[in-house]
Amino acid sequence: MREAWFVRTIILWLAPLALCIAGCGDPAGDPAGDAQAPPEMPGTPPPDPGESVIVIPMEVNLAAMAAQMEADLPETLAESGYADEPKNVRYRVDRDAIDVTMHGPELTLAIPLRFDAKARASSSSVLKGISAGCRAAATPSFTSHLSVDDGWGLQSTTRAEPLAWSEPCRVMGMDLTDQLNEALTPKLEELAARVDVSIAEKVDLRASVEQAWRGLQEPIEVDAGMWLELRPQRLALAPLDGRDRLLRTELAVVVRPRVVPGKPAPSDRELADNGAMPAERGFRIALEALLDYGTAADELLRAVGDRSFGAAGQTVRLAGARVYGSGDRFVVQVELAGDVKASVYLLGQPRVDAARDELVIDGLEYSVETRNWMLKAADWLMGSGLRDSLAEGARFALGAELEQARARLERTLNEPLGPDLSMKGSVEAVEVQGVYVTPEGFLVIAVATGDLALTLG
């Protein structure tokens, strides 16, 4: 009975539904003629699916960039030999290991420097043979403000902070600080430009974003023959944040999920530009339980059974039933046998009884055409109890189908999308939204809400 139900993800909507049974008599024994049946026609089309947001935590290790800078930067940044002057000076500036640290959106580089200088009197000086030296230390720092452009390129603007030595370096009455700063400043400015180049070369943020974008365009099997398309629409990157050598951020991807029969081809939509962050997080995926018209008719016949309905000494029984849609109405055609052989039609409004997890038909009434026919040919049918019995039987259980849909969705949200891309999601709640009429049957639509994240690597 229940195997004819299938569940798939769809949009949120509540559509009015009507159940119709009108009657017409046997042409040979019905001088009043047949009542006109409601026409078969599609209902109001569903609205476009709502948007959901998938959050992808992203983390970039800056160790490779730091290693490149360490290899490119010579250990001796500046040196000078003795000059043929009254007081000859030579010096050398060496560096220690570069320290790279993230502080929020800013990257800080610190380079410890050691300055060793020596001066001697020239051969012509009365101080010939006398020499003296000094040592000093400084740790110049560089600050890079990081940002992401519209094309997903990581940009940096690096500036060098002024040099600050631990103490002035004086030898033989000479202060070498200005001379030292003059020699080092061009090299530090060159290093600042090199930092920007190194960040652009070694931190490929766009490649990670493209990997996620491609993975989200792959269809995911939900059930036998049913596939989930996430359909990514746009992306946005949260403000950059970092600590130590790790650059962290979040990629928010706006998707329009839907479920389709048969495996669709992967989408090849081009990577969207970096846009504005969505105001809300989490997903809203609509679950759809479809009861086809044939199954609904069979269940209605089983519920009514072989009972006979009579009044004024005449009786009828149900010989068959047919269910279909007429616009936003739900139509049931019942074939009668017995003292009257005819087709009757009734109209009803579907409603979800949340307390009992059932789809019920409210306000079941004969169509106007059927009532007119009964008044002319078989008015006793109105008091036969047929309508009441059909109303009681028009109840369809939903609980098992929606729970199976929730479980299947949660399994799907925890499936890998590829060798380096995996999903992790949870369904926090499922809430029934309403009923909708389609050419195939009528739908009970519930919305599953929860969280969904992707992991790269």
KAURGI-V94465 format. One record per backbone hydrogen bond with DSSP energy under -1.0 kcal/mol. CO is the residue of the C=O (numbers start at 1). NH is the residue of the N-H. Records with the same first field share a line. If there is no record, write none. Layout:
CO->NH, NH
This chain:
2->5
6->290
8->288
9->259
18->330
20->332
21->345, 367
24->343
30->33
41->327
52->255
54->253
55->454
56->251
58->249
60->247
62->66
63->67
64->68
65->69
66->70
67->71
68->72
69->73
75->95
78->93
80->91
83->85
86->122
88->120
90->118
91->80
92->116
93->77, 78
94->114
99->110
101->108
103->106
105->146
106->103
107->144
108->101
109->142
110->99
112->96
113->138
114->94
115->136
116->92
117->134
118->90
119->132
120->88
122->125
125->128
127->130
130->121
132->119
134->117
136->115
137->166
138->113
140->111
141->161
142->109
143->159
144->107
145->157
147->155
149->152
150->274
153->149
155->147
157->145
159->143
169->176
171->174
174->171
176->180
177->181
178->182
179->183
180->184
181->185
184->188
185->189
186->190
187->191
188->192
189->193
190->194
191->195
192->196
193->197
194->198
195->199
196->200
197->201
198->202
199->203
203->205
205->209
206->210
207->211
208->212
209->213
210->214
211->215
212->216
214->217
215->218
217->267
220->228
223->226
225->262
226->222, 223
227->260
228->220
229->258
230->256
231->256
234->254
235->275
236->252
241->248
242->104
243->246
244->102
245->62
246->243
247->60
248->241
249->58
250->238
251->56
252->236
253->54
254->233, 234
255->52
258->229
260->227
282->53
283->450
285->448
286->10
287->446
288->8
289->444
291->442
292->296
293->297
294->298
295->299
296->300
297->301
298->302
299->303
300->304
301->305
309->316
311->314
314->311
315->339
316->309
317->337
320->335
322->333
324->331
325->41
326->329
329->326
331->324
332->346
333->322
334->344
335->319, 320
337->317
342->336
343->24
344->334
345->21, 367
346->332
347->365
349->362
351->360
352->354
353->357, 358
357->398, 399
358->353
359->396
360->351
362->349
365->347
367->371
368->372
369->373
370->374
371->375
372->376
373->377
374->378
378->381
379->382
380->383
381->384
385->389
386->390
387->391
388->392
389->393
390->394
393->395
396->359
398->402
399->403
400->404
401->405
402->406
403->407
404->408
405->409
406->410
407->411
408->412
409->413
411->414
412->415
415->423
418->421
420->457
421->417, 418
422->455
424->453
426->451
429->449
431->447
434->445
435->15
436->443
440->293
441->438
442->291
443->436
444->289
445->433, 434
446->287
447->431
448->285
449->428, 429
450->283
451->426
452->55
453->424
455->422
